[in-house]
Amino acid sequence: MSDADLNMCSRIMKVITELEKQSVLERSGVAEVSHEDSMLAITSDTGKFFSILLSAMNAKKILEVGTSVGYSTLWFVYSFYHDKEDPSMSKVKITTIENNPLKIKRATANFKNAGVSGLIEIIEGNAIEILNQLSNYVNENPDDQSQYFDFIFLDADKENLHEYFDLAISIVKKGGLIVTDNVLYPEEYRPTMSKYIEHIRKKNFVQSVTVPIGHGEEVSMKIR
């Protein structure tokens, strides 16, 4: 890894560490914020898991539904640089969808501080509408392999997860992954998430497993 890449890794990790501290304060109740303004971030060990997973996959095209303040997004970017002999940034891209303008503002500042704004496209708006647009393009241009994602992360409202997944499966490549957060915690989500997992596992073109890390991640692979 070059000195420039080491410096970039350090810069990204500095912002990640700052956000982790804020997340801990919010979860402990020390920092009082409204639900609308809270980070609702993945855990640190989940971020490391994603970084390892994405590095092993050599993932280059990532979609995230639910940016929040960009904590998980920064772990995705970190995977592009970490432990790579010659990371090529020309073909990597993260697209992240968020409906809250205040969180977009915070995420934009975090990406700028980490020096990775050029690798991330933030789309503001309704996730279902945006996923429909992406899905329609893929359906109209099935031979354009560049439009398929290697990895899709679902971390938005739980009420629409079924629809998010059904749209996401149409735009992830064969062998690609869709990962969903909060399948185990908070506990009040469990009835909704159990129905969601049942929905996924009825599909014969998906192989899926629950990974008990952080808040619980459902890792689903498109097998055909």
Residue pairs with C-beta under 8 A, 6 or more apart in sequence:
1 9
1 81
1 83
1 84
1 85
5 81
5 84
5 87
8 81
8 115
8 116
9 78
9 81
9 82
11 114
11 115
12 74
12 77
12 78
12 81
12 114
12 115
12 116
13 78
14 114
15 74
15 110
15 113
15 114
16 47
16 71
16 74
16 75
16 78
16 114
19 39
19 41
19 69
19 70
19 71
19 74
19 110
20 41
20 44
20 71
22 31
22 39
23 39
23 41
23 71
25 31
26 33
26 38
26 39
36 100
36 102
37 102
39 68
39 69
39 71
40 68
41 68
41 69
41 71
41 72
42 50
42 71
42 72
42 75
42 155
42 181
42 214
42 215
43 213
43 214
43 215
45 213
45 214
46 72
46 181
46 213
46 214
46 215
46 217
47 71
47 72
47 75
47 78
48 75
49 211
49 213
49 214
49 217
50 72
50 75
50 76
50 79
50 153
50 179
51 75
51 76
51 78
51 79
51 82
52 79
53 79
53 177
54 62
54 76
54 79
54 80
54 151
55 79
55 82
55 83
55 84
57 150
57 151
57 177
59 79
59 150
59 151
60 80
60 91
60 92
60 93
60 150
61 91
61 92
61 93
61 146
61 148
61 149
61 150
61 151
62 76
62 93
62 94
62 95
62 149
62 150
62 151
62 152
62 153
63 94
63 95
63 96
63 97
63 134
63 149
63 151
63 152
63 153
63 168
63 171
64 72
64 73
64 76
64 94
64 95
64 96
64 97
64 152
64 153
64 155
65 96
65 97
65 127
65 131
65 152
65 153
65 154
65 155
65 156
65 164
65 168
66 97
66 98
66 127
66 153
66 154
66 155
66 156
66 157
67 73
67 96
67 97
67 98
67 103
67 104
67 107
67 122
68 98
68 103
68 107
68 155
69 103
69 106
69 107
69 110
70 96
70 106
70 107
70 108
70 110
70 111
70 120
71 110
72 153
72 155
73 94
73 96
73 107
73 111
73 120
74 110
74 111
74 114
74 116
76 94
76 151
76 153
77 94
77 114
77 116
77 119
77 120
80 87
80 89
80 92
80 119
81 87
89 119
92 119
93 119
93 121
94 119
94 120
94 121
95 120
95 121
95 123
96 107
96 120
96 121
96 122
96 123
97 122
97 123
97 124
97 125
97 127
97 130
97 131
97 156
98 104
98 107
98 122
98 123
98 124
99 124
99 125
99 126
99 127
101 124
104 122
104 124
107 122
108 117
108 122
111 117
111 120
123 130
127 156
127 160
127 164
128 160
128 163
128 164
128 167
131 164
131 167
131 168
131 171
132 167
134 147
134 167
134 171
135 167
135 170
135 171
137 147
138 144
138 147
138 148
138 170
138 171
139 170
141 147
145 173
147 171
148 171
148 172
148 173
148 176
149 171
149 172
149 173
149 176
150 172
150 173
150 176
150 177
151 172
151 176
151 177
151 178
151 179
152 168
152 171
152 172
152 176
152 177
152 178
152 179
153 178
153 179
153 180
153 181
154 161
154 164
154 165
154 168
154 178
154 179
154 180
154 181
155 180
155 181
155 182
156 164
158 182
158 189
158 192
158 193
158 196
159 192
161 180
161 192
161 193
161 196
162 196
162 199
165 178
165 180
165 196
165 199
165 200
165 220
168 178
169 178
169 203
169 205
169 206
169 222
172 178
172 222
173 222
174 222
174 223
174 224
175 221
175 222
175 223
176 221
176 222
177 219
177 220
177 221
177 222
178 220
178 222
179 217
179 218
179 219
179 220
180 196
180 217
180 218
180 220
181 214
181 215
181 216
181 217
182 189
182 193
182 215
182 216
183 189
183 193
183 196
183 197
183 210
183 215
183 216
183 217
183 218
184 190
184 193
184 210
184 212
184 215
184 216
185 214
185 215
185 216
186 215
193 216
193 218
196 218
197 208
197 210
197 218
200 206
200 208
200 218
200 220
201 208
205 222
205 223
205 224
206 220
206 221
206 222
206 223
207 220
207 221
207 223
208 218
208 219
208 220
208 221
209 218
209 219
210 216
210 217
210 218
210 219
211 217
211 218
211 219
